[in-house]
Amino acid sequence: MFLTNLVKGALQRELNEFFQAQRRSDVSECVITKSAFCAARKKLKPSAFVELSNHLLRYWYRMAHVKRWNGLDLRSVDGTTLRLPDIQEIIDRFGQMEPANGRPVTMARVSHLYDPLNSLVHDAVIEPYHLDERSLLVKHLTALTPGCLLLLDAGYPAFWLFMLFHERKIDWCVRMPLDGWSVVRAFLAAGHEDRIVTLNPTATQRIECGERGTIAKPLRVRLVRVLLSTGEVEVLMTSLLDSEVYPATAFGDLYYLRWGHEEHYKRFKSRLEVERWSGRTLLSIYQDFYAKVFTLNLTMALTNSAQKIVDVIHSDEKHPKQVNVTNAICTMKNAFARMINSINLERFLQTLINTFARIVEPVRPLRAYPRNMGVRLHGYHTCYKPCT
């Protein structure tokens, strides 16, 4: 329970505040020492948090009103990197990035299978830095089932990957590089807006399919041209061939939903501050990573319930309102500690939901801010943890 409590600061202070909230006492006292906690955490498998998150997801999708796109379960996959402590045990497992100017930096590559309509993480992996995003995507395949529609950005297109999706009956929509595939170049040159084409595997692609354990054969796909508000052109490739059920005009808005995955990573890295690791061992890295995935999932599940209240209260206002997720995450701090001794858990959760629903932000359409691109390796120093 303590590890799910958004641990960011000095370990002893975090422990003191956790037990102060749990005991509802007026003074923050030392109940458990940090050395006792570090000894106890060695007995806890990180998979405990994975099982908790999976249980939460099964319950939520069974009981809640689930948002879908045209009857399909929408999923997206994207990767990012996390800065890790420069400890030899961790370096041996995850490896390092070697900048052109500067010393090596210990990094991990992360991938989340995400539901952008319901804001929940279905699967999360943290792997060595040298692995690419496609390899991490393969690890998510067991969490994908027929009836899912997978959104991918331009870093993922590969013929062998499309064949894996086809064999598992997983639908997909991916943004294509404009100059990397001959079918895309021909599609643009011909000025088509929407066209079904056949991908014929090359000799190299046949070898890649063999290495990945899939069969290389011609594959029918659909190309859709999307004109952005900036005047730029995107080409989407999809397995959804029925133009009557899935008209070309719907794909621009569909692919835009993938932006929710970027917002998710902003919450995960900047709001939960996952890189403020609570320990300097390999086990603590896995524990912190999966504990924060679970905490974020629980927060978003409660936020979804709060949003239904907000939609009713603010239904007649000019701009629709949405729950302030940053405030919701802050509210979750020490909620787990109070939950332990809660006599009426249902009432406690409803109180959290009502609290979330009171702090809202207007949704203003067409508002956009330029992305600040570039490498940023500020990181967090575990020997100088914040006191607040």
NORNOR-V807636 format. One record per pair of residues at least 12 apart in sequence whose C-alpha atoms are under 10 Angstrom apart, sorted by the first residue. I is the first residue (numbers start at 1). GAP is how many residues later the second one is. If there is no record, write none. Layout:
# NORNOR-V807636
i->I gap->GAP
i->I gap->GAP
This chain:
# NORNOR-V807636
i->1 gap->17
i->1 gap->48
i->1 gap->290
i->1 gap->333
i->1 gap->334
i->1 gap->335
i->1 gap->336
i->1 gap->338
i->1 gap->339
i->2 gap->12
i->2 gap->13
i->2 gap->16
i->2 gap->17
i->2 gap->35
i->2 gap->289
i->2 gap->332
i->2 gap->334
i->2 gap->335
i->3 gap->12
i->3 gap->38
i->3 gap->46
i->3 gap->275
i->3 gap->281
i->3 gap->284
i->3 gap->285
i->3 gap->286
i->3 gap->287
i->3 gap->288
i->3 gap->289
i->3 gap->292
i->3 gap->333
i->4 gap->45
i->4 gap->283
i->4 gap->284
i->4 gap->285
i->4 gap->286
i->4 gap->287
i->4 gap->288
i->4 gap->289
i->4 gap->290
i->4 gap->291
i->4 gap->292
i->4 gap->328
i->4 gap->329
i->4 gap->330
i->4 gap->331
i->4 gap->332
i->4 gap->333
i->5 gap->13
i->5 gap->286
i->5 gap->287
i->5 gap->290
i->5 gap->327
i->5 gap->328
i->5 gap->329
i->5 gap->330
i->5 gap->331
i->5 gap->332
i->6 gap->265
i->6 gap->266
i->6 gap->267
i->6 gap->268
i->6 gap->270
i->6 gap->272
i->6 gap->282
i->6 gap->285
i->6 gap->286
i->6 gap->289
i->6 gap->290
i->6 gap->323
i->6 gap->324
i->6 gap->326
i->6 gap->327
i->6 gap->328
i->6 gap->329
i->6 gap->330
i->7 gap->265
i->7 gap->266
i->7 gap->267
i->7 gap->269
i->7 gap->270
i->7 gap->271
i->7 gap->281
i->7 gap->284
i->7 gap->285
i->7 gap->326
i->7 gap->327
i->8 gap->264
i->8 gap->265
i->8 gap->266
i->8 gap->267
i->8 gap->268
i->8 gap->269
i->8 gap->270
i->8 gap->374
i->8 gap->377
i->8 gap->378
i->8 gap->379
i->8 gap->380
i->9 gap->267
i->9 gap->268
i->9 gap->269
i->9 gap->373
i->9 gap->375
i->9 gap->376
i->9 gap->377
i->9 gap->378
i->9 gap->379
i->10 gap->24
i->10 gap->268
i->10 gap->372
i->10 gap->373
i->10 gap->374
i->10 gap->375
i->10 gap->376
i->10 gap->377
i->10 gap->378
i->11 gap->22
i->11 gap->23
i->11 gap->24
i->11 gap->26
i->11 gap->27
i->11 gap->267
i->11 gap->268
i->11 gap->374
i->11 gap->376
i->12 gap->17
i->12 gap->18
i->12 gap->19
i->12 gap->20
i->12 gap->21
i->12 gap->22
i->12 gap->23
i->12 gap->25
i->13 gap->15
i->13 gap->16
i->13 gap->17
i->13 gap->20
i->13 gap->21
i->13 gap->373
i->13 gap->374
i->13 gap->375
i->14 gap->14
i->14 gap->20
i->14 gap->264
i->14 gap->320
i->14 gap->373
i->14 gap->374
i->15 gap->13
i->15 gap->14
i->15 gap->15
i->15 gap->16
i->15 gap->17
i->15 gap->18
i->15 gap->19
i->15 gap->22
i->16 gap->12
i->16 gap->13
i->16 gap->14
i->16 gap->15
i->16 gap->16
i->16 gap->17
i->16 gap->18
i->17 gap->12
i->17 gap->13
i->17 gap->14
i->17 gap->317
i->17 gap->320
i->18 gap->13
i->18 gap->315
i->18 gap->316
i->18 gap->317
i->18 gap->318
i->18 gap->319
i->18 gap->320
i->19 gap->12
i->19 gap->13
i->19 gap->315
i->19 gap->318
i->19 gap->319
i->20 gap->314
i->20 gap->317
i->20 gap->318
i->21 gap->312
i->21 gap->313
i->21 gap->314
i->21 gap->315
i->21 gap->316
i->21 gap->317
i->21 gap->318
i->21 gap->320
i->22 gap->312
i->22 gap->313
i->22 gap->314
i->22 gap->315
i->22 gap->316
i->22 gap->317
i->22 gap->318
i->22 gap->319
i->22 gap->320
i->23 gap->314
i->23 gap->315
i->23 gap->317
i->23 gap->318
i->24 gap->313
i->24 gap->314
i->24 gap->317
i->38 gap->240
i->38 gap->241
i->38 gap->246
i->41 gap->242
i->41 gap->243
i->41 gap->246
i->42 gap->239
i->42 gap->241
i->42 gap->242
i->42 gap->245
i->43 gap->240
i->44 gap->239
i->44 gap->240
i->44 gap->243
i->45 gap->238
i->45 gap->239
i->45 gap->241
i->45 gap->242
i->46 gap->237
i->46 gap->238
i->46 gap->239
i->46 gap->240
i->46 gap->241
i->46 gap->242
i->46 gap->243
i->46 gap->244
i->46 gap->245
i->47 gap->239
i->47 gap->240
i->47 gap->243
i->47 gap->244
i->48 gap->239
i->48 gap->242
i->48 gap->243
i->49 gap->237
i->49 gap->238
i->49 gap->239
i->49 gap->240
i->49 gap->241
i->49 gap->242
i->49 gap->243
i->49 gap->244
i->49 gap->245
i->49 gap->246
i->50 gap->72
i->50 gap->73
i->50 gap->74
i->50 gap->237
i->50 gap->240
i->50 gap->241
i->50 gap->243
i->50 gap->244
i->51 gap->239
i->51 gap->243
i->52 gap->238
i->52 gap->239
i->52 gap->242
i->52 gap->243
i->52 gap->246
i->53 gap->67
i->53 gap->68
i->53 gap->69
i->53 gap->70
i->53 gap->237
i->53 gap->238
i->53 gap->240
i->53 gap->241
i->53 gap->242
i->53 gap->243
i->53 gap->244
i->53 gap->245
i->54 gap->67
i->54 gap->68
i->54 gap->69
i->54 gap->240
i->54 gap->243
i->56 gap->238
i->56 gap->241
i->56 gap->242
i->56 gap->245
i->57 gap->63
i->57 gap->64
i->57 gap->65
i->57 gap->237
i->57 gap->240
i->57 gap->241
i->57 gap->244
i->58 gap->64
i->60 gap->238
i->60 gap->241
i->60 gap->242
i->61 gap->57
i->61 gap->240
i->64 gap->237
i->64 gap->240
i->64 gap->241
i->65 gap->53
i->65 gap->239
i->65 gap->240
i->65 gap->243
i->66 gap->51
i->66 gap->52
i->66 gap->238
i->67 gap->48
i->67 gap->49
i->67 gap->50
i->67 gap->51
i->68 gap->47
i->68 gap->48
i->68 gap->49
i->68 gap->50
i->68 gap->80
i->68 gap->81
i->69 gap->48
i->69 gap->79
i->69 gap->80
i->69 gap->185
i->70 gap->79
i->70 gap->175
i->70 gap->176
i->71 gap->76
i->71 gap->77
i->71 gap->78
i->72 gap->74
i->72 gap->75
i->72 gap->76
i->72 gap->77
i->72 gap->78
i->72 gap->99
i->73 gap->42
i->73 gap->43
i->73 gap->44
i->73 gap->45
i->73 gap->71
i->73 gap->72
i->73 gap->73
i->73 gap->74
i->73 gap->75
i->73 gap->76
i->73 gap->77
i->73 gap->98
i->74 gap->40
i->74 gap->41
i->74 gap->42
i->74 gap->43
i->74 gap->44
i->74 gap->73
i->74 gap->74
i->74 gap->75
i->74 gap->76
i->74 gap->77
i->74 gap->97
i->74 gap->98
i->74 gap->180
i->74 gap->183
i->74 gap->184
i->75 gap->37
i->75 gap->38
i->75 gap->39
i->75 gap->40
i->75 gap->41
i->75 gap->42
i->75 gap->43
i->75 gap->44
i->75 gap->45
i->75 gap->46
i->75 gap->47
i->75 gap->69
i->75 gap->73
i->75 gap->74
i->75 gap->75
i->75 gap->76
i->75 gap->77
i->75 gap->97
i->75 gap->182
i->75 gap->183
i->75 gap->186
i->76 gap->36
i->76 gap->37
i->76 gap->38
i->76 gap->39
i->76 gap->40
i->76 gap->41
i->76 gap->45
i->76 gap->46
i->76 gap->72
i->76 gap->73
i->76 gap->74
i->76 gap->75
i->76 gap->76
i->76 gap->77
i->76 gap->96
i->76 gap->97
i->76 gap->98
i->76 gap->179
i->76 gap->181
i->76 gap->182
i->76 gap->183
i->76 gap->184
i->76 gap->185
i->77 gap->34
i->77 gap->35
i->77 gap->36
i->77 gap->37
i->77 gap->38
i->77 gap->39
i->77 gap->44
i->77 gap->46
i->77 gap->47
i->77 gap->56
i->77 gap->57
i->77 gap->59
i->77 gap->60
i->77 gap->63
i->77 gap->73
i->77 gap->74
i->77 gap->75
i->77 gap->76
i->77 gap->79
i->77 gap->181
i->77 gap->184
i->78 gap->32
i->78 gap->33
i->78 gap->34
i->78 gap->35
i->78 gap->36
i->78 gap->55
i->78 gap->56
i->78 gap->58
i->78 gap->59
i->78 gap->73
i->78 gap->74
i->78 gap->75
i->78 gap->77
i->78 gap->78
i->78 gap->180
i->78 gap->183
i->78 gap->184
i->78 gap->187
i->79 gap->30
i->79 gap->31
i->79 gap->32
i->79 gap->33
i->79 gap->34
i->79 gap->45
i->79 gap->46
i->79 gap->47
i->79 gap->53
i->79 gap->54
i->79 gap->55
i->79 gap->57
i->79 gap->58
i->79 gap->76
i->79 gap->182
i->79 gap->183
i->79 gap->186
i->80 gap->28
i->80 gap->29
i->80 gap->30
i->80 gap->31
i->80 gap->32
i->80 gap->46
i->80 gap->49
i->80 gap->53
i->80 gap->182
i->80 gap->185
i->80 gap->189
i->81 gap->26
i->81 gap->27
i->81 gap->28
i->81 gap->29
i->81 gap->30
i->81 gap->45
i->81 gap->46
i->81 gap->47
i->81 gap->48
i->81 gap->188
i->82 gap->24
i->82 gap->25
i->82 gap->26
i->82 gap->27
i->82 gap->28
i->82 gap->44
i->82 gap->47
i->82 gap->187
i->82 gap->192
i->82 gap->193
i->82 gap->295
i->82 gap->297
i->83 gap->13
i->83 gap->14
i->83 gap->22
i->83 gap->23
i->83 gap->24
i->83 gap->25
i->83 gap->26
i->83 gap->191
i->83 gap->192
i->83 gap->193
i->83 gap->194
i->83 gap->294
i->83 gap->295
i->83 gap->296
i->83 gap->297
i->84 gap->12
i->84 gap->21
i->84 gap->22
i->84 gap->23
i->84 gap->24
i->84 gap->191
i->84 gap->192
i->84 gap->193
i->84 gap->196
i->84 gap->198
i->84 gap->201
i->84 gap->295
i->84 gap->296
i->84 gap->297
i->84 gap->298
i->85 gap->20
i->85 gap->21
i->85 gap->22
i->85 gap->190
i->85 gap->191
i->85 gap->192
i->85 gap->194
i->85 gap->195
i->85 gap->196
i->85 gap->197
i->85 gap->200
i->85 gap->294
i->85 gap->295
i->85 gap->296
i->85 gap->297
i->86 gap->18
i->86 gap->19
i->86 gap->20
i->86 gap->21
i->86 gap->194
i->87 gap->19
i->87 gap->193
i->87 gap->194
i->87 gap->195
i->88 gap->18
i->88 gap->193
i->88 gap->194
i->89 gap->191
i->89 gap->192
i->89 gap->193
i->90 gap->16
i->90 gap->17
i->90 gap->18
i->90 gap->38
i->90 gap->190
i->90 gap->191
i->90 gap->192
i->90 gap->193
i->90 gap->195
i->91 gap->14
i->91 gap->15
i->91 gap->16
i->91 gap->17
i->91 gap->37
i->91 gap->38
i->91 gap->191
i->92 gap->14
i->92 gap->36
i->92 gap->190
i->93 gap->13
i->93 gap->14
i->93 gap->15
i->93 gap->34
i->93 gap->35
i->93 gap->36
i->93 gap->189
i->94 gap->12
i->94 gap->13
i->94 gap->14
i->94 gap->15
i->94 gap->32
i->94 gap->33
i->94 gap->34
i->94 gap->35
i->94 gap->36
i->94 gap->37
i->94 gap->188
i->95 gap->12
i->95 gap->13
i->95 gap->14
i->95 gap->32
i->95 gap->33
i->95 gap->34
i->95 gap->35
i->96 gap->12
i->96 gap->32
i->96 gap->33
i->96 gap->34
i->97 gap->32
i->97 gap->33
i->99 gap->276
i->105 gap->272
i->105 gap->274
i->106 gap->22
i->106 gap->23
i->107 gap->20
i->107 gap->21
i->107 gap->22
i->107 gap->23
i->108 gap->18
i->108 gap->19
i->108 gap->20
i->108 gap->21
i->108 gap->22
i->108 gap->23
i->109 gap->16
i->109 gap->17
i->109 gap->18
i->109 gap->19
i->109 gap->20
i->109 gap->21
i->109 gap->22
i->109 gap->23
i->109 gap->24
i->109 gap->27
i->110 gap->14
i->110 gap->15
i->110 gap->16
i->110 gap->17
i->110 gap->18
i->110 gap->19
i->110 gap->21
i->110 gap->22
i->110 gap->23
i->110 gap->26
i->110 gap->179
i->111 gap->12
i->111 gap->13
i->111 gap->14
i->111 gap->15
i->111 gap->16
i->111 gap->21
i->111 gap->22
i->111 gap->23
i->111 gap->24
i->111 gap->25
i->111 gap->26
i->111 gap->28
i->111 gap->29
i->112 gap->12
i->112 gap->13
i->112 gap->14
i->112 gap->24
i->112 gap->25
i->112 gap->28
i->112 gap->149
i->112 gap->152
i->112 gap->153
i->112 gap->181
i->113 gap->12
i->113 gap->24
i->113 gap->26
i->113 gap->27
i->113 gap->28
i->113 gap->30
i->113 gap->31
i->113 gap->37
i->113 gap->148
i->114 gap->36
i->114 gap->37
i->114 gap->144
i->114 gap->146
i->114 gap->147
i->114 gap->150
i->115 gap->35
i->115 gap->36
i->115 gap->142
i->115 gap->143
i->115 gap->145
i->115 gap->146
i->115 gap->149
i->116 gap->35
i->116 gap->141
i->116 gap->142
i->116 gap->143
i->116 gap->144
i->116 gap->145
i->116 gap->146
i->116 gap->147
i->116 gap->148
i->117 gap->140
i->117 gap->141
i->117 gap->143
i->117 gap->144
i->118 gap->142
i->118 gap->182
i->118 gap->183
i->118 gap->185
i->118 gap->186
i->119 gap->141
i->119 gap->142
i->119 gap->144
i->119 gap->145
i->119 gap->177
i->119 gap->178
i->119 gap->180
i->119 gap->181
i->119 gap->182
i->119 gap->184
i->119 gap->185
i->120 gap->141
i->120 gap->144
i->120 gap->173
i->120 gap->174
i->120 gap->176
i->120 gap->177
i->120 gap->178
i->120 gap->179
i->120 gap->180
i->120 gap->181
i->120 gap->184
i->121 gap->140
i->121 gap->143
i->121 gap->172
i->121 gap->173
i->121 gap->175
i->121 gap->176
i->121 gap->179
i->122 gap->18
i->122 gap->21
i->122 gap->22
i->122 gap->171
i->122 gap->175
i->123 gap->16
i->123 gap->17
i->123 gap->18
i->123 gap->19
i->123 gap->20
i->123 gap->21
i->123 gap->167
i->123 gap->170
i->124 gap->12
i->124 gap->13
i->124 gap->15
i->124 gap->16
i->124 gap->165
i->124 gap->166
i->124 gap->169
i->125 gap->12
i->125 gap->14
i->125 gap->15
i->125 gap->161
i->125 gap->164
i->125 gap->165
i->126 gap->159
i->126 gap->160
i->126 gap->163
i->126 gap->164
i->132 gap->23
i->132 gap->24
i->133 gap->22
i->133 gap->23
i->134 gap->21
i->134 gap->22
i->134 gap->23
i->134 gap->24
i->134 gap->27
i->135 gap->21
i->135 gap->26
i->137 gap->19
i->137 gap->24
i->138 gap->23
i->138 gap->26
i->138 gap->27
i->138 gap->74
i->141 gap->23
i->141 gap->24
i->141 gap->27
i->141 gap->29
i->142 gap->26
i->144 gap->21
i->144 gap->24
i->144 gap->25
i->144 gap->26
i->145 gap->20
i->145 gap->23
i->145 gap->24
i->145 gap->25
i->145 gap->26
i->146 gap->19
i->146 gap->22
i->146 gap->23
i->146 gap->24
i->146 gap->25
i->147 gap->22
i->147 gap->23
i->147 gap->24
i->148 gap->21
i->148 gap->22
i->148 gap->23
i->148 gap->24
i->149 gap->20
i->149 gap->21
i->149 gap->22
i->149 gap->23
i->149 gap->24
i->149 gap->89
i->149 gap->90
i->149 gap->91
i->150 gap->15
i->150 gap->20
i->150 gap->21
i->150 gap->22
i->150 gap->23
i->150 gap->24
i->150 gap->88
i->150 gap->108
i->151 gap->20
i->151 gap->21
i->151 gap->22
i->151 gap->23
i->151 gap->24
i->151 gap->87
i->151 gap->103
i->151 gap->104
i->151 gap->105
i->151 gap->106
i->151 gap->107
i->151 gap->110
i->152 gap->20
i->152 gap->21
i->152 gap->22
i->152 gap->23
i->152 gap->24
i->152 gap->84
i->152 gap->85
i->152 gap->103
i->152 gap->106
i->153 gap->20
i->153 gap->21
i->153 gap->22
i->153 gap->23
i->153 gap->24
i->153 gap->83
i->153 gap->102
i->153 gap->105
i->154 gap->20
i->154 gap->21
i->154 gap->22
i->154 gap->23
i->154 gap->24
i->154 gap->81
i->154 gap->82
i->155 gap->19
i->155 gap->20
i->155 gap->21
i->155 gap->22
i->156 gap->18
i->156 gap->19
i->156 gap->20
i->156 gap->21
i->157 gap->16
i->157 gap->17
i->157 gap->18
i->157 gap->19
i->157 gap->20
i->157 gap->23
i->157 gap->24
i->157 gap->80
i->158 gap->18
i->158 gap->23
i->158 gap->47
i->158 gap->50
i->158 gap->51
i->159 gap->40
i->159 gap->41
i->159 gap->42
i->159 gap->43
i->159 gap->46
i->159 gap->47
i->159 gap->49
i->159 gap->50
i->159 gap->57
i->159 gap->58
i->159 gap->60
i->160 gap->41
i->160 gap->45
i->160 gap->46
i->160 gap->47
i->160 gap->48
i->160 gap->49
i->160 gap->50
i->160 gap->51
i->160 gap->52
i->160 gap->53
i->160 gap->54
i->160 gap->55
i->160 gap->56
i->161 gap->47
i->161 gap->48
i->161 gap->51
i->161 gap->53
i->162 gap->12
i->162 gap->47
i->162 gap->52
i->162 gap->54
i->162 gap->57
i->162 gap->59
i->162 gap->76
i->162 gap->77
i->163 gap->46
i->163 gap->49
i->163 gap->51
i->163 gap->52
i->163 gap->53
i->163 gap->54
i->163 gap->55
i->163 gap->56
i->164 gap->45
i->164 gap->48
i->164 gap->49
i->164 gap->50
i->164 gap->51
i->164 gap->52
i->165 gap->74
i->166 gap->48
i->166 gap->53
i->166 gap->73
i->167 gap->47
i->167 gap->48
i->169 gap->70
i->170 gap->69
i->171 gap->67
i->171 gap->68
i->171 gap->69
i->172 gap->65
i->172 gap->66
i->172 gap->67
i->172 gap->68
i->173 gap->48
i->173 gap->49
i->173 gap->50
i->173 gap->51
i->173 gap->63
i->173 gap->64
i->173 gap->65
i->173 gap->66
i->173 gap->67
i->173 gap->78
i->173 gap->81
i->173 gap->82
i->174 gap->49
i->174 gap->61
i->174 gap->62
i->174 gap->63
i->174 gap->64
i->174 gap->65
i->174 gap->81
i->175 gap->48
i->175 gap->49
i->175 gap->51
i->175 gap->59
i->175 gap->60
i->175 gap->61
i->175 gap->62
i->175 gap->63
i->175 gap->80
i->176 gap->47
i->176 gap->58
i->176 gap->59
i->176 gap->60
i->176 gap->61
i->176 gap->62
i->177 gap->57
i->177 gap->58
i->177 gap->59
i->178 gap->55
i->178 gap->56
i->178 gap->57
i->178 gap->58
i->181 gap->18
i->182 gap->17
i->183 gap->14
i->183 gap->15
i->183 gap->16
i->183 gap->17
i->183 gap->40
i->184 gap->13
i->184 gap->39
i->184 gap->40
i->184 gap->41
i->184 gap->51
i->184 gap->52
i->184 gap->53
i->185 gap->50
i->187 gap->36
i->187 gap->37
i->187 gap->38
i->187 gap->48
i->188 gap->35
i->188 gap->36
i->188 gap->37
i->188 gap->45
i->188 gap->46
i->188 gap->47
i->191 gap->34
i->192 gap->31
i->192 gap->32
i->192 gap->33
i->193 gap->30
i->193 gap->31
i->193 gap->32
i->193 gap->33
i->193 gap->34
i->193 gap->42
i->193 gap->55
i->193 gap->56
i->194 gap->28
i->194 gap->29
i->194 gap->30
i->194 gap->31
i->194 gap->32
i->194 gap->41
i->194 gap->42
i->194 gap->43
i->194 gap->49
i->194 gap->53
i->194 gap->54
i->194 gap->55
i->195 gap->26
i->195 gap->27
i->195 gap->28
i->195 gap->29
i->195 gap->30
i->195 gap->42
i->195 gap->46
i->195 gap->48
i->195 gap->53
i->196 gap->24
i->196 gap->25
i->196 gap->26
i->196 gap->27
i->196 gap->28
i->196 gap->41
i->196 gap->42
i->196 gap->43
i->196 gap->44
i->196 gap->45
i->196 gap->46
i->196 gap->47
i->197 gap->22
i->197 gap->23
i->197 gap->24
i->197 gap->25
i->197 gap->26
i->197 gap->40
i->197 gap->44
i->198 gap->20
i->198 gap->21
i->198 gap->22
i->198 gap->23
i->198 gap->24
i->199 gap->18
i->199 gap->19
i->199 gap->20
i->199 gap->21
i->199 gap->22
i->200 gap->16
i->200 gap->17
i->200 gap->18
i->200 gap->19
i->200 gap->20
i->201 gap->15
i->201 gap->16
i->201 gap->17
i->201 gap->18
i->202 gap->14
i->202 gap->15
i->202 gap->16
i->203 gap->13
i->205 gap->12
i->219 gap->20
i->220 gap->18
i->220 gap->19
i->220 gap->20
i->220 gap->21
i->221 gap->16
i->221 gap->17
i->221 gap->18
i->221 gap->19
i->221 gap->20
i->222 gap->14
i->222 gap->15
i->222 gap->16
i->222 gap->17
i->222 gap->18
i->222 gap->19
i->222 gap->20
i->222 gap->21
i->222 gap->26
i->223 gap->12
i->223 gap->13
i->223 gap->14
i->223 gap->15
i->223 gap->16
i->223 gap->17
i->223 gap->18
i->223 gap->25
i->224 gap->12
i->224 gap->13
i->224 gap->14
i->224 gap->23
i->224 gap->24
i->224 gap->25
i->224 gap->27
i->224 gap->28
i->225 gap->12
i->225 gap->23
i->225 gap->24
i->225 gap->26
i->225 gap->27
i->226 gap->22
i->226 gap->23
i->226 gap->24
i->226 gap->25
i->226 gap->26
i->226 gap->27
i->226 gap->29
i->227 gap->25
i->228 gap->24
i->229 gap->137
i->234 gap->18
i->235 gap->17
i->236 gap->12
i->236 gap->15
i->236 gap->16
i->236 gap->19
i->238 gap->13
i->264 gap->32
i->267 gap->29
i->267 gap->58
i->267 gap->59
i->267 gap->62
i->268 gap->21
i->268 gap->24
i->268 gap->25
i->268 gap->28
i->270 gap->56
i->271 gap->54
i->271 gap->55
i->271 gap->56
i->271 gap->58
i->271 gap->59
i->272 gap->20
i->272 gap->21
i->272 gap->23
i->272 gap->24
i->272 gap->54
i->272 gap->57
i->272 gap->58
i->273 gap->19
i->273 gap->106
i->273 gap->107
i->274 gap->14
i->274 gap->15
i->274 gap->16
i->274 gap->17
i->274 gap->18
i->274 gap->19
i->274 gap->106
i->275 gap->13
i->275 gap->14
i->275 gap->104
i->275 gap->105
i->275 gap->106
i->275 gap->107
i->276 gap->12
i->276 gap->103
i->276 gap->104
i->276 gap->105
i->276 gap->106
i->276 gap->109
i->276 gap->110
i->277 gap->12
i->277 gap->103
i->277 gap->104
i->277 gap->105
i->277 gap->108
i->278 gap->104
i->278 gap->107
i->279 gap->103
i->280 gap->102
i->295 gap->34
i->295 gap->37
i->295 gap->38
i->295 gap->41
i->296 gap->32
i->296 gap->33
i->296 gap->36
i->298 gap->31
i->298 gap->34
i->299 gap->26
i->299 gap->29
i->299 gap->30
i->299 gap->31
i->299 gap->32
i->299 gap->33
i->299 gap->53
i->299 gap->54
i->299 gap->57
i->300 gap->25
i->300 gap->28
i->300 gap->29
i->301 gap->52
i->302 gap->26
i->302 gap->47
i->302 gap->48
i->302 gap->50
i->302 gap->51
i->302 gap->52
i->302 gap->54
i->302 gap->55
i->303 gap->19
i->303 gap->20
i->303 gap->21
i->303 gap->22
i->303 gap->25
i->303 gap->26
i->303 gap->49
i->303 gap->50
i->303 gap->51
i->303 gap->52
i->303 gap->53
i->303 gap->54
i->304 gap->18
i->304 gap->19
i->304 gap->49
i->304 gap->52
i->304 gap->53
i->305 gap->45
i->305 gap->48
i->305 gap->49
i->305 gap->51
i->305 gap->52
i->306 gap->16
i->306 gap->17
i->306 gap->22
i->306 gap->44
i->306 gap->46
i->306 gap->47
i->306 gap->48
i->306 gap->49
i->306 gap->50
i->306 gap->51
i->306 gap->52
i->307 gap->14
i->307 gap->15
i->307 gap->16
i->307 gap->17
i->307 gap->46
i->307 gap->47
i->307 gap->49
i->307 gap->50
i->307 gap->53
i->308 gap->14
i->308 gap->15
i->308 gap->49
i->309 gap->14
i->309 gap->44
i->309 gap->45
i->309 gap->47
i->309 gap->48
i->309 gap->49
i->310 gap->12
i->310 gap->13
i->310 gap->44
i->310 gap->46
i->310 gap->47
i->310 gap->48
i->310 gap->49
i->310 gap->50
i->311 gap->12
i->311 gap->46
i->313 gap->44
i->314 gap->46
i->314 gap->48
i->317 gap->45
i->318 gap->44
i->318 gap->45
i->318 gap->46
i->319 gap->42
i->319 gap->43
i->319 gap->44
i->319 gap->45
i->319 gap->46
i->320 gap->40
i->320 gap->41
i->320 gap->42
i->320 gap->43
i->320 gap->44
i->320 gap->45
i->321 gap->36
i->321 gap->38
i->321 gap->39
i->321 gap->40
i->321 gap->41
i->321 gap->42
i->321 gap->43
i->322 gap->34
i->322 gap->35
i->322 gap->37
i->322 gap->38
i->322 gap->39
i->322 gap->40
i->322 gap->41
i->323 gap->32
i->323 gap->33
i->323 gap->34
i->323 gap->35
i->323 gap->36
i->323 gap->37
i->323 gap->38
i->323 gap->39
i->323 gap->40
i->324 gap->32
i->324 gap->33
i->324 gap->34
i->324 gap->35
i->324 gap->36
i->324 gap->37
i->324 gap->38
i->325 gap->31
i->325 gap->34
i->325 gap->35
i->325 gap->36
i->326 gap->30
i->326 gap->33
i->327 gap->28
i->327 gap->29
i->327 gap->32
i->327 gap->33
i->328 gap->24
i->328 gap->25
i->328 gap->27
i->328 gap->28
i->328 gap->29
i->328 gap->31
i->329 gap->27
i->331 gap->21
i->331 gap->24
i->331 gap->25
i->332 gap->20
i->332 gap->24
i->335 gap->13
i->335 gap->14
i->335 gap->17
